[in-house]
């Protein structure tokens, strides 16, 4: 029989449908007897549904930051123009 910590370790695979038959049976038996783990799995499923409904977006500030870092690296690798005028 699974312990609560075993169920927590299997929870991601459970939600992803990646448990073996033996694991699924053990999880179902545990959930039938453990109200705390049933609540835990229910909360995970709700969280998973909410996350799936979020729009797929890349943070625009990340793109801006990457461009700024690339420009800074490019400027750092260029020879200093102020010394050549002397």
PDB file of N, CA, C and O in Angstrom:
ATOM      1  N   UNK A   1       0.843  -1.192   0.000  1.00  0.00           N
ATOM      2  CA  UNK A   1       0.000   0.000   0.000  1.00  0.00           C
ATOM      3  C   UNK A   1       0.883   1.249   0.000  1.00  0.00           C
ATOM      4  O   UNK A   1       1.906   1.301   0.682  1.00  0.00           O
ATOM      5  N   UNK A   2       0.475   2.237  -0.766  1.00  0.00           N
ATOM      6  CA  UNK A   2       1.221   3.495  -0.847  1.00  0.00           C
ATOM      7  C   UNK A   2       1.074   4.310   0.425  1.00  0.00           C
ATOM      8  O   UNK A   2       0.045   4.279   1.101  1.00  0.00           O
ATOM      9  N   UNK A   3       2.129   5.031   0.724  1.00  0.00           N
ATOM     10  CA  UNK A   3       2.068   6.044   1.776  1.00  0.00           C
ATOM     11  C   UNK A   3       1.812   7.377   1.088  1.00  0.00           C
ATOM     12  O   UNK A   3       1.964   7.497  -0.127  1.00  0.00           O
ATOM     13  N   UNK A   4       1.424   8.372   1.868  1.00  0.00           N
ATOM     14  CA  UNK A   4       1.128   9.692   1.305  1.00  0.00           C
ATOM     15  C   UNK A   4       2.321  10.251   0.536  1.00  0.00           C
ATOM     16  O   UNK A   4       2.153  10.820  -0.542  1.00  0.00           O
ATOM     17  N   UNK A   5       3.520  10.091   1.081  1.00  0.00           N
ATOM     18  CA  UNK A   5       4.695  10.629   0.388  1.00  0.00           C
ATOM     19  C   UNK A   5       4.934   9.908  -0.940  1.00  0.00           C
ATOM     20  O   UNK A   5       5.457  10.505  -1.880  1.00  0.00           O
ATOM     21  N   UNK A   6       4.558   8.631  -1.024  1.00  0.00           N
ATOM     22  CA  UNK A   6       4.679   7.899  -2.287  1.00  0.00           C
ATOM     23  C   UNK A   6       3.697   8.448  -3.319  1.00  0.00           C
ATOM     24  O   UNK A   6       4.031   8.591  -4.495  1.00  0.00           O
ATOM     25  N   UNK A   7       2.485   8.751  -2.863  1.00  0.00           N
ATOM     26  CA  UNK A   7       1.488   9.311  -3.768  1.00  0.00           C
ATOM     27  C   UNK A   7       1.937  10.669  -4.289  1.00  0.00           C
ATOM     28  O   UNK A   7       1.777  10.965  -5.473  1.00  0.00           O
ATOM     29  N   UNK A   8       2.494  11.489  -3.418  1.00  0.00           N
ATOM     30  CA  UNK A   8       2.989  12.802  -3.846  1.00  0.00           C
ATOM     31  C   UNK A   8       4.064  12.625  -4.917  1.00  0.00           C
ATOM     32  O   UNK A   8       4.087  13.361  -5.904  1.00  0.00           O
ATOM     33  N   UNK A   9       4.947  11.654  -4.725  1.00  0.00           N
ATOM     34  CA  UNK A   9       6.014  11.411  -5.700  1.00  0.00           C
ATOM     35  C   UNK A   9       5.453  10.960  -7.053  1.00  0.00           C
ATOM     36  O   UNK A   9       6.059  11.222  -8.092  1.00  0.00           O
ATOM     37  N   UNK A  10       4.310  10.289  -7.044  1.00  0.00           N
ATOM     38  CA  UNK A  10       3.701   9.796  -8.283  1.00  0.00           C
ATOM     39  C   UNK A  10       2.685  10.771  -8.875  1.00  0.00           C
ATOM     40  O   UNK A  10       2.159  10.527  -9.961  1.00  0.00           O
ATOM     41  N   UNK A  11       2.406  11.856  -8.186  1.00  0.00           N
ATOM     42  CA  UNK A  11       1.297  12.732  -8.576  1.00  0.00           C
ATOM     43  C   UNK A  11       1.466  13.325  -9.979  1.00  0.00           C
ATOM     44  O   UNK A  11       0.489  13.421 -10.722  1.00  0.00           O
ATOM     45  N   UNK A  12       2.658  13.714 -10.347  1.00  0.00           N
ATOM     46  CA  UNK A  12       2.873  14.284 -11.678  1.00  0.00           C
ATOM     47  C   UNK A  12       2.601  13.246 -12.764  1.00  0.00           C
ATOM     48  O   UNK A  12       1.932  13.535 -13.755  1.00  0.00           O
ATOM     49  N   UNK A  13       3.119  12.050 -12.572  1.00  0.00           N
ATOM     50  CA  UNK A  13       2.868  10.974 -13.537  1.00  0.00           C
ATOM     51  C   UNK A  13       1.388  10.609 -13.578  1.00  0.00           C
ATOM     52  O   UNK A  13       0.864  10.265 -14.638  1.00  0.00           O
ATOM     53  N   UNK A  14       0.714  10.680 -12.437  1.00  0.00           N
ATOM     54  CA  UNK A  14      -0.723  10.414 -12.391  1.00  0.00           C
ATOM     55  C   UNK A  14      -1.474  11.409 -13.266  1.00  0.00           C
ATOM     56  O   UNK A  14      -2.300  11.020 -14.092  1.00  0.00           O
ATOM     57  N   UNK A  15      -1.186  12.690 -13.083  1.00  0.00           N
ATOM     58  CA  UNK A  15      -1.876  13.722 -13.862  1.00  0.00           C
ATOM     59  C   UNK A  15      -1.549  13.632 -15.347  1.00  0.00           C
ATOM     60  O   UNK A  15      -2.383  13.960 -16.190  1.00  0.00           O
ATOM     61  N   UNK A  16      -0.344  13.190 -15.664  1.00  0.00           N
ATOM     62  CA  UNK A  16       0.075  13.072 -17.064  1.00  0.00           C
ATOM     63  C   UNK A  16      -0.359  11.748 -17.696  1.00  0.00           C
ATOM     64  O   UNK A  16      -0.126  11.524 -18.884  1.00  0.00           O
ATOM     65  N   UNK A  17      -0.992  10.868 -16.905  1.00  0.00           N
ATOM     66  CA  UNK A  17      -1.436   9.577 -17.421  1.00  0.00           C
ATOM     67  C   UNK A  17      -0.299   8.629 -17.728  1.00  0.00           C
ATOM     68  O   UNK A  17      -0.395   7.819 -18.650  1.00  0.00           O
ATOM     69  N   UNK A  18       0.781   8.721 -16.963  1.00  0.00           N
ATOM     70  CA  UNK A  18       1.975   7.927 -17.250  1.00  0.00           C
ATOM     71  C   UNK A  18       2.258   6.847 -16.204  1.00  0.00           C
ATOM     72  O   UNK A  18       3.385   6.358 -16.119  1.00  0.00           O
ATOM     73  N   UNK A  19       1.257   6.469 -15.408  1.00  0.00           N
ATOM     74  CA  UNK A  19       1.457   5.421 -14.407  1.00  0.00           C
ATOM     75  C   UNK A  19       1.253   4.046 -15.034  1.00  0.00           C
ATOM     76  O   UNK A  19       0.476   3.881 -15.975  1.00  0.00           O
ATOM     77  N   UNK A  20       1.957   3.079 -14.499  1.00  0.00           N
ATOM     78  CA  UNK A  20       1.719   1.696 -14.906  1.00  0.00           C
ATOM     79  C   UNK A  20       0.390   1.247 -14.303  1.00  0.00           C
ATOM     80  O   UNK A  20      -0.156   1.917 -13.426  1.00  0.00           O
ATOM     81  N   UNK A  21      -0.119   0.132 -14.765  1.00  0.00           N
ATOM     82  CA  UNK A  21      -1.373  -0.401 -14.229  1.00  0.00           C
ATOM     83  C   UNK A  21      -1.240  -0.648 -12.726  1.00  0.00           C
ATOM     84  O   UNK A  21      -2.137  -0.308 -11.955  1.00  0.00           O
ATOM     85  N   UNK A  22      -0.136  -1.230 -12.323  1.00  0.00           N
ATOM     86  CA  UNK A  22       0.093  -1.519 -10.905  1.00  0.00           C
ATOM     87  C   UNK A  22       0.100  -0.225 -10.083  1.00  0.00           C
ATOM     88  O   UNK A  22      -0.480  -0.170  -8.999  1.00  0.00           O
ATOM     89  N   UNK A  23       0.754   0.802 -10.599  1.00  0.00           N
ATOM     90  CA  UNK A  23       0.792   2.086  -9.893  1.00  0.00           C
ATOM     91  C   UNK A  23      -0.592   2.722  -9.826  1.00  0.00           C
ATOM     92  O   UNK A  23      -0.973   3.274  -8.793  1.00  0.00           O
ATOM     93  N   UNK A  24      -1.353   2.647 -10.932  1.00  0.00           N
ATOM     94  CA  UNK A  24      -2.709   3.223 -10.938  1.00  0.00           C
ATOM     95  C   UNK A  24      -3.594   2.556  -9.898  1.00  0.00           C
ATOM     96  O   UNK A  24      -4.354   3.229  -9.200  1.00  0.00           O
ATOM     97  N   UNK A  25      -3.501   1.250  -9.792  1.00  0.00           N
ATOM     98  CA  UNK A  25      -4.302   0.521  -8.805  1.00  0.00           C
ATOM     99  C   UNK A  25      -3.904   0.942  -7.399  1.00  0.00           C
ATOM    100  O   UNK A  25      -4.767   1.193  -6.558  1.00  0.00           O
ATOM    101  N   UNK A  26      -2.601   1.021  -7.140  1.00  0.00           N
ATOM    102  CA  UNK A  26      -2.129   1.426  -5.812  1.00  0.00           C
ATOM    103  C   UNK A  26      -2.574   2.847  -5.477  1.00  0.00           C
ATOM    104  O   UNK A  26      -2.970   3.127  -4.346  1.00  0.00           O
ATOM    105  N   UNK A  27      -2.509   3.740  -6.461  1.00  0.00           N
ATOM    106  CA  UNK A  27      -2.934   5.126  -6.244  1.00  0.00           C
ATOM    107  C   UNK A  27      -4.426   5.172  -5.950  1.00  0.00           C
ATOM    108  O   UNK A  27      -4.852   5.859  -5.021  1.00  0.00           O
ATOM    109  N   UNK A  28      -5.223   4.454  -6.726  1.00  0.00           N
ATOM    110  CA  UNK A  28      -6.678   4.451  -6.502  1.00  0.00           C
ATOM    111  C   UNK A  28      -7.028   3.913  -5.122  1.00  0.00           C
ATOM    112  O   UNK A  28      -7.910   4.445  -4.449  1.00  0.00           O
ATOM    113  N   UNK A  29      -6.341   2.863  -4.704  1.00  0.00           N
ATOM    114  CA  UNK A  29      -6.597   2.303  -3.369  1.00  0.00           C
ATOM    115  C   UNK A  29      -6.260   3.328  -2.293  1.00  0.00           C
ATOM    116  O   UNK A  29      -7.015   3.505  -1.337  1.00  0.00           O
ATOM    117  N   UNK A  30      -5.141   3.991  -2.451  1.00  0.00           N
ATOM    118  CA  UNK A  30      -4.738   4.989  -1.460  1.00  0.00           C
ATOM    119  C   UNK A  30      -5.736   6.145  -1.436  1.00  0.00           C
ATOM    120  O   UNK A  30      -6.151   6.586  -0.365  1.00  0.00           O
ATOM    121  N   UNK A  31      -6.120   6.632  -2.609  1.00  0.00           N
ATOM    122  CA  UNK A  31      -7.057   7.753  -2.668  1.00  0.00           C
ATOM    123  C   UNK A  31      -8.421   7.386  -2.096  1.00  0.00           C
ATOM    124  O   UNK A  31      -9.120   8.247  -1.560  1.00  0.00           O
ATOM    125  N   UNK A  32      -8.803   6.123  -2.204  1.00  0.00           N
ATOM    126  CA  UNK A  32     -10.082   5.683  -1.640  1.00  0.00           C
ATOM    127  C   UNK A  32     -10.092   5.802  -0.121  1.00  0.00           C
ATOM    128  O   UNK A  32     -11.151   5.953   0.489  1.00  0.00           O
ATOM    129  N   UNK A  33      -8.916   5.735   0.484  1.00  0.00           N
ATOM    130  CA  UNK A  33      -8.841   5.754   1.951  1.00  0.00           C
ATOM    131  C   UNK A  33      -8.290   7.040   2.540  1.00  0.00           C
ATOM    132  O   UNK A  33      -8.403   7.250   3.748  1.00  0.00           O
ATOM    133  N   UNK A  34      -7.702   7.905   1.734  1.00  0.00           N
ATOM    134  CA  UNK A  34      -7.002   9.071   2.289  1.00  0.00           C
ATOM    135  C   UNK A  34      -7.620  10.373   1.774  1.00  0.00           C
ATOM    136  O   UNK A  34      -7.413  10.761   0.624  1.00  0.00           O
ATOM    137  N   UNK A  35      -8.367  11.025   2.628  1.00  0.00           N
ATOM    138  CA  UNK A  35      -9.035  12.270   2.260  1.00  0.00           C
ATOM    139  C   UNK A  35      -8.022  13.373   1.954  1.00  0.00           C
ATOM    140  O   UNK A  35      -8.270  14.214   1.089  1.00  0.00           O
ATOM    141  N   UNK A  36      -6.907  13.378   2.640  1.00  0.00           N
ATOM    142  CA  UNK A  36      -5.893  14.417   2.428  1.00  0.00           C
ATOM    143  C   UNK A  36      -5.280  14.314   1.030  1.00  0.00           C
ATOM    144  O   UNK A  36      -5.088  15.324   0.352  1.00  0.00           O
ATOM    145  N   UNK A  37      -4.981  13.109   0.615  1.00  0.00           N
ATOM    146  CA  UNK A  37      -4.401  12.929  -0.720  1.00  0.00           C
ATOM    147  C   UNK A  37      -5.441  13.167  -1.810  1.00  0.00           C
ATOM    148  O   UNK A  37      -5.108  13.674  -2.881  1.00  0.00           O
ATOM    149  N   UNK A  38      -6.707  12.804  -1.548  1.00  0.00           N
ATOM    150  CA  UNK A  38      -7.758  13.124  -2.522  1.00  0.00           C
ATOM    151  C   UNK A  38      -7.840  14.625  -2.720  1.00  0.00           C
ATOM    152  O   UNK A  38      -7.957  15.098  -3.851  1.00  0.00           O
ATOM    153  N   UNK A  39      -7.781  15.378  -1.629  1.00  0.00           N
ATOM    154  CA  UNK A  39      -7.818  16.839  -1.710  1.00  0.00           C
ATOM    155  C   UNK A  39      -6.591  17.360  -2.459  1.00  0.00           C
ATOM    156  O   UNK A  39      -6.705  18.263  -3.287  1.00  0.00           O
ATOM    157  N   UNK A  40      -5.424  16.793  -2.169  1.00  0.00           N
ATOM    158  CA  UNK A  40      -4.182  17.197  -2.829  1.00  0.00           C
ATOM    159  C   UNK A  40      -4.279  16.996  -4.345  1.00  0.00           C
ATOM    160  O   UNK A  40      -3.951  17.899  -5.114  1.00  0.00           O
ATOM    161  N   UNK A  41      -4.725  15.819  -4.769  1.00  0.00           N
ATOM    162  CA  UNK A  41      -4.835  15.521  -6.199  1.00  0.00           C
ATOM    163  C   UNK A  41      -5.890  16.408  -6.848  1.00  0.00           C
ATOM    164  O   UNK A  41      -5.697  16.879  -7.968  1.00  0.00           O
ATOM    165  N   UNK A  42      -6.996  16.639  -6.161  1.00  0.00           N
ATOM    166  CA  UNK A  42      -8.033  17.525  -6.699  1.00  0.00           C
ATOM    167  C   UNK A  42      -7.478  18.932  -6.911  1.00  0.00           C
ATOM    168  O   UNK A  42      -7.751  19.559  -7.935  1.00  0.00           O
ATOM    169  N   UNK A  43      -6.702  19.429  -5.951  1.00  0.00           N
ATOM    170  CA  UNK A  43      -6.098  20.759  -6.089  1.00  0.00           C
ATOM    171  C   UNK A  43      -5.092  20.799  -7.236  1.00  0.00           C
ATOM    172  O   UNK A  43      -5.023  21.788  -7.965  1.00  0.00           O
ATOM    173  N   UNK A  44      -4.321  19.743  -7.399  1.00  0.00           N
ATOM    174  CA  UNK A  44      -3.378  19.678  -8.523  1.00  0.00           C
ATOM    175  C   UNK A  44      -4.114  19.718  -9.857  1.00  0.00           C
ATOM    176  O   UNK A  44      -3.683  20.397 -10.789  1.00  0.00           O
ATOM    177  N   UNK A  45      -5.222  18.990  -9.947  1.00  0.00           N
ATOM    178  CA  UNK A  45      -5.992  18.971 -11.197  1.00  0.00           C
ATOM    179  C   UNK A  45      -6.574  20.343 -11.512  1.00  0.00           C
ATOM    180  O   UNK A  45      -6.576  20.773 -12.666  1.00  0.00           O
ATOM    181  N   UNK A  46      -7.066  21.026 -10.491  1.00  0.00           N
ATOM    182  CA  UNK A  46      -7.591  22.378 -10.694  1.00  0.00           C
ATOM    183  C   UNK A  46      -6.468  23.297 -11.167  1.00  0.00           C
ATOM    184  O   UNK A  46      -6.651  24.072 -12.106  1.00  0.00           O
ATOM    185  N   UNK A  47      -5.311  23.211 -10.522  1.00  0.00           N
ATOM    186  CA  UNK A  47      -4.162  24.036 -10.922  1.00  0.00           C
ATOM    187  C   UNK A  47      -3.757  23.744 -12.359  1.00  0.00           C
ATOM    188  O   UNK A  47      -3.459  24.660 -13.125  1.00  0.00           O
ATOM    189  N   UNK A  48      -3.747  22.481 -12.718  1.00  0.00           N
ATOM    190  CA  UNK A  48      -3.379  22.080 -14.077  1.00  0.00           C
ATOM    191  C   UNK A  48      -4.351  22.674 -15.099  1.00  0.00           C
ATOM    192  O   UNK A  48      -3.928  23.167 -16.144  1.00  0.00           O
ATOM    193  N   UNK A  49      -5.653  22.628 -14.800  1.00  0.00           N
ATOM    194  CA  UNK A  49      -6.648  23.202 -15.719  1.00  0.00           C
ATOM    195  C   UNK A  49      -6.462  24.707 -15.864  1.00  0.00           C
ATOM    196  O   UNK A  49      -6.541  25.241 -16.971  1.00  0.00           O
ATOM    197  N   UNK A  50      -6.216  25.388 -14.755  1.00  0.00           N
ATOM    198  CA  UNK A  50      -6.023  26.842 -14.797  1.00  0.00           C
ATOM    199  C   UNK A  50      -4.795  27.187 -15.626  1.00  0.00           C
ATOM    200  O   UNK A  50      -4.838  28.099 -16.452  1.00  0.00           O
ATOM    201  N   UNK A  51      -3.709  26.468 -15.412  1.00  0.00           N
ATOM    202  CA  UNK A  51      -2.471  26.733 -16.148  1.00  0.00           C
ATOM    203  C   UNK A  51      -2.667  26.490 -17.641  1.00  0.00           C
ATOM    204  O   UNK A  51      -2.151  27.246 -18.464  1.00  0.00           O
ATOM    205  N   UNK A  52      -3.401  25.450 -17.994  1.00  0.00           N
ATOM    206  CA  UNK A  52      -3.638  25.162 -19.419  1.00  0.00           C
ATOM    207  C   UNK A  52      -4.464  26.246 -20.093  1.00  0.00           C
ATOM    208  O   UNK A  52      -4.372  26.430 -21.306  1.00  0.00           O
ATOM    209  N   UNK A  53      -5.268  26.962 -19.323  1.00  0.00           N
ATOM    210  CA  UNK A  53      -6.108  28.018 -19.892  1.00  0.00           C
ATOM    211  C   UNK A  53      -5.357  29.333 -20.067  1.00  0.00           C
ATOM    212  O   UNK A  53      -5.848  30.240 -20.739  1.00  0.00           O
ATOM    213  N   UNK A  54      -4.186  29.445 -19.476  1.00  0.00           N
ATOM    214  CA  UNK A  54      -3.412  30.673 -19.618  1.00  0.00           C
ATOM    215  C   UNK A  54      -2.912  30.811 -21.051  1.00  0.00           C
ATOM    216  O   UNK A  54      -2.575  29.811 -21.684  1.00  0.00           O
ATOM    217  N   UNK A  55      -2.859  32.028 -21.569  1.00  0.00           N
ATOM    218  CA  UNK A  55      -2.345  32.209 -22.932  1.00  0.00           C
ATOM    219  C   UNK A  55      -0.846  31.935 -22.988  1.00  0.00           C
ATOM    220  O   UNK A  55      -0.108  32.216 -22.044  1.00  0.00           O
ATOM    221  N   UNK A  56      -0.419  31.381 -24.117  1.00  0.00           N
ATOM    222  CA  UNK A  56       1.006  31.141 -24.329  1.00  0.00           C
ATOM    223  C   UNK A  56       1.651  32.451 -24.752  1.00  0.00           C
ATOM    224  O   UNK A  56       1.390  32.954 -25.845  1.00  0.00           O
ATOM    225  N   UNK A  57       2.476  32.991 -23.902  1.00  0.00           N
ATOM    226  CA  UNK A  57       3.156  34.244 -24.205  1.00  0.00           C
ATOM    227  C   UNK A  57       4.569  34.195 -23.651  1.00  0.00           C
ATOM    228  O   UNK A  57       4.816  33.664 -22.569  1.00  0.00           O
ATOM    229  N   UNK A  58       5.484  34.758 -24.413  1.00  0.00           N
ATOM    230  CA  UNK A  58       6.829  34.960 -23.901  1.00  0.00           C
ATOM    231  C   UNK A  58       6.861  36.357 -23.314  1.00  0.00           C
ATOM    232  O   UNK A  58       6.339  37.303 -23.904  1.00  0.00           O
ATOM    233  N   UNK A  59       7.458  36.476 -22.184  1.00  0.00           N
ATOM    234  CA  UNK A  59       7.515  37.777 -21.522  1.00  0.00           C
ATOM    235  C   UNK A  59       8.267  38.763 -22.403  1.00  0.00           C
ATOM    236  O   UNK A  59       9.429  38.521 -22.731  1.00  0.00           O
ATOM    237  N   UNK A  60       7.638  39.872 -22.797  1.00  0.00           N
ATOM    238  CA  UNK A  60       8.316  40.830 -23.678  1.00  0.00           C
ATOM    239  C   UNK A  60       9.549  41.432 -23.030  1.00  0.00           C
ATOM    240  O   UNK A  60      10.503  41.778 -23.727  1.00  0.00           O
ATOM    241  N   UNK A  61       9.550  41.564 -21.724  1.00  0.00           N
ATOM    242  CA  UNK A  61      10.721  42.144 -21.076  1.00  0.00           C
ATOM    243  C   UNK A  61      11.950  41.246 -21.232  1.00  0.00           C
ATOM    244  O   UNK A  61      13.077  41.740 -21.209  1.00  0.00           O
ATOM    245  N   UNK A  62      11.753  39.953 -21.389  1.00  0.00           N
ATOM    246  CA  UNK A  62      12.878  39.049 -21.604  1.00  0.00           C
ATOM    247  C   UNK A  62      13.532  39.327 -22.957  1.00  0.00           C
ATOM    248  O   UNK A  62      14.757  39.377 -23.058  1.00  0.00           O
ATOM    249  N   UNK A  63      12.718  39.508 -23.991  1.00  0.00           N
ATOM    250  CA  UNK A  63      13.268  39.837 -25.316  1.00  0.00           C
ATOM    251  C   UNK A  63      14.057  41.145 -25.270  1.00  0.00           C
ATOM    252  O   UNK A  63      15.151  41.235 -25.826  1.00  0.00           O
ATOM    253  N   UNK A  64      13.508  42.137 -24.617  1.00  0.00           N
ATOM    254  CA  UNK A  64      14.175  43.438 -24.505  1.00  0.00           C
ATOM    255  C   UNK A  64      15.497  43.295 -23.766  1.00  0.00           C
ATOM    256  O   UNK A  64      16.509  43.866 -24.174  1.00  0.00           O
ATOM    257  N   UNK A  65      15.486  42.537 -22.687  1.00  0.00           N
ATOM    258  CA  UNK A  65      16.702  42.323 -21.904  1.00  0.00           C
ATOM    259  C   UNK A  65      17.768  41.605 -22.726  1.00  0.00           C
ATOM    260  O   UNK A  65      18.940  41.978 -22.683  1.00  0.00           O
ATOM    261  N   UNK A  66      17.371  40.586 -23.468  1.00  0.00           N
ATOM    262  CA  UNK A  66      18.338  39.847 -24.288  1.00  0.00           C
ATOM    263  C   UNK A  66      18.953  40.729 -25.366  1.00  0.00           C
ATOM    264  O   UNK A  66      20.158  40.664 -25.606  1.00  0.00           O
ATOM    265  N   UNK A  67      18.129  41.561 -26.024  1.00  0.00           N
ATOM    266  CA  UNK A  67      18.662  42.468 -27.042  1.00  0.00           C
ATOM    267  C   UNK A  67      19.637  43.465 -26.430  1.00  0.00           C
ATOM    268  O   UNK A  67      20.674  43.762 -27.023  1.00  0.00           O
ATOM    269  N   UNK A  68      19.316  43.980 -25.256  1.00  0.00           N
ATOM    270  CA  UNK A  68      20.201  44.938 -24.594  1.00  0.00           C
ATOM    271  C   UNK A  68      21.527  44.283 -24.224  1.00  0.00           C
ATOM    272  O   UNK A  68      22.583  44.899 -24.366  1.00  0.00           O
ATOM    273  N   UNK A  69      21.482  43.046 -23.754  1.00  0.00           N
ATOM    274  CA  UNK A  69      22.716  42.339 -23.393  1.00  0.00           C
ATOM    275  C   UNK A  69      23.569  42.073 -24.631  1.00  0.00           C
ATOM    276  O   UNK A  69      24.792  42.198 -24.578  1.00  0.00           O
ATOM    277  N   UNK A  70      22.932  41.707 -25.742  1.00  0.00           N
ATOM    278  CA  UNK A  70      23.674  41.464 -26.978  1.00  0.00           C
ATOM    279  C   UNK A  70      24.329  42.745 -27.476  1.00  0.00           C
ATOM    280  O   UNK A  70      25.476  42.723 -27.922  1.00  0.00           O
ATOM    281  N   UNK A  71      23.612  43.855 -27.403  1.00  0.00           N
ATOM    282  CA  UNK A  71      24.175  45.140 -27.835  1.00  0.00           C
ATOM    283  C   UNK A  71      25.347  45.531 -26.952  1.00  0.00           C
ATOM    284  O   UNK A  71      26.351  46.046 -27.445  1.00  0.00           O
ATOM    285  N   UNK A  72      25.231  45.294 -25.660  1.00  0.00           N
ATOM    286  CA  UNK A  72      26.312  45.630 -24.728  1.00  0.00           C
ATOM    287  C   UNK A  72      27.546  44.771 -25.013  1.00  0.00           C
ATOM    288  O   UNK A  72      28.671  45.272 -24.990  1.00  0.00           O
ATOM    289  N   UNK A  73      27.341  43.498 -25.277  1.00  0.00           N
ATOM    290  CA  UNK A  73      28.468  42.621 -25.594  1.00  0.00           C
ATOM    291  C   UNK A  73      29.135  43.051 -26.894  1.00  0.00           C
ATOM    292  O   UNK A  73      30.360  43.016 -27.008  1.00  0.00           O
ATOM    293  N   UNK A  74      28.338  43.451 -27.864  1.00  0.00           N
ATOM    294  CA  UNK A  74      28.892  43.893 -29.142  1.00  0.00           C
ATOM    295  C   UNK A  74      29.717  45.164 -28.954  1.00  0.00           C
ATOM    296  O   UNK A  74      30.812  45.279 -29.505  1.00  0.00           O
ATOM    297  N   UNK A  75      29.201  46.115 -28.182  1.00  0.00           N
ATOM    298  CA  UNK A  75      29.950  47.350 -27.923  1.00  0.00           C
ATOM    299  C   UNK A  75      31.241  47.057 -27.172  1.00  0.00           C
ATOM    300  O   UNK A  75      32.263  47.690 -27.439  1.00  0.00           O
ATOM    301  N   UNK A  76      31.218  46.123 -26.253  1.00  0.00           N
ATOM    302  CA  UNK A  76      32.407  45.791 -25.467  1.00  0.00           C
ATOM    303  C   UNK A  76      33.485  45.136 -26.325  1.00  0.00           C
ATOM    304  O   UNK A  76      34.674  45.259 -26.031  1.00  0.00           O
ATOM    305  N   UNK A  77      33.075  44.441 -27.382  1.00  0.00           N
ATOM    306  CA  UNK A  77      34.059  43.759 -28.225  1.00  0.00           C
ATOM    307  C   UNK A  77      34.624  44.659 -29.322  1.00  0.00           C
ATOM    308  O   UNK A  77      35.607  44.293 -29.966  1.00  0.00           O
ATOM    309  N   UNK A  78      34.027  45.818 -29.546  1.00  0.00           N
ATOM    310  CA  UNK A  78      34.527  46.749 -30.563  1.00  0.00           C
ATOM    311  C   UNK A  78      35.686  47.562 -29.998  1.00  0.00           C
ATOM    312  O   UNK A  78      35.689  47.887 -28.810  1.00  0.00           O
ATOM    313  N   UNK A  79      36.684  47.899 -30.846  1.00  0.00           N
ATOM    314  CA  UNK A  79      37.803  48.729 -30.362  1.00  0.00           C
ATOM    315  C   UNK A  79      37.299  50.116 -29.970  1.00  0.00           C
ATOM    316  O   UNK A  79      36.328  50.619 -30.535  1.00  0.00           O
ATOM    317  N   UNK A  80      37.962  50.715 -29.011  1.00  0.00           N
ATOM    318  CA  UNK A  80      37.592  52.046 -28.518  1.00  0.00           C
ATOM    319  C   UNK A  80      37.935  53.083 -29.579  1.00  0.00           C
ATOM    320  O   UNK A  80      39.106  53.236 -29.925  1.00  0.00           O
ATOM    321  N   UNK A  81      36.954  53.793 -30.099  1.00  0.00           N
ATOM    322  CA  UNK A  81      37.130  54.778 -31.172  1.00  0.00           C
ATOM    323  C   UNK A  81      37.775  56.068 -30.666  1.00  0.00           C
ATOM    324  O   UNK A  81      38.385  56.784 -31.461  1.00  0.00           O
ATOM    325  N   UNK A  82      37.666  56.388 -29.390  1.00  0.00           N
ATOM    326  CA  UNK A  82      38.184  57.665 -28.880  1.00  0.00           C
ATOM    327  C   UNK A  82      39.709  57.705 -28.857  1.00  0.00           C
ATOM    328  O   UNK A  82      40.284  58.788 -28.967  1.00  0.00           O
ATOM    329  N   UNK A  83      40.388  56.556 -28.717  1.00  0.00           N
ATOM    330  CA  UNK A  83      41.850  56.525 -28.682  1.00  0.00           C
ATOM    331  C   UNK A  83      42.460  56.722 -30.068  1.00  0.00           C
ATOM    332  O   UNK A  83      43.584  57.217 -30.154  1.00  0.00           O
ATOM    333  N   UNK A  84      41.791  56.368 -31.136  1.00  0.00           N
ATOM    334  CA  UNK A  84      42.365  56.451 -32.479  1.00  0.00           C
ATOM    335  C   UNK A  84      42.407  57.880 -33.012  1.00  0.00           C
ATOM    336  O   UNK A  84      43.112  58.134 -33.988  1.00  0.00           O
ATOM    337  N   UNK A  85      41.689  58.813 -32.416  1.00  0.00           N
ATOM    338  CA  UNK A  85      41.690  60.191 -32.903  1.00  0.00           C
ATOM    339  C   UNK A  85      42.850  60.999 -32.352  1.00  0.00           C
ATOM    340  O   UNK A  85      43.046  62.131 -32.792  1.00  0.00           O
ATOM    341  N   UNK A  86      43.619  60.487 -31.425  1.00  0.00           N
ATOM    342  CA  UNK A  86      44.750  61.219 -30.823  1.00  0.00           C
ATOM    343  C   UNK A  86      46.014  61.066 -31.598  1.00  0.00           C
ATOM    344  O   UNK A  86      47.044  61.622 -31.215  1.00  0.00           O
TER     345      UNK A  86
END
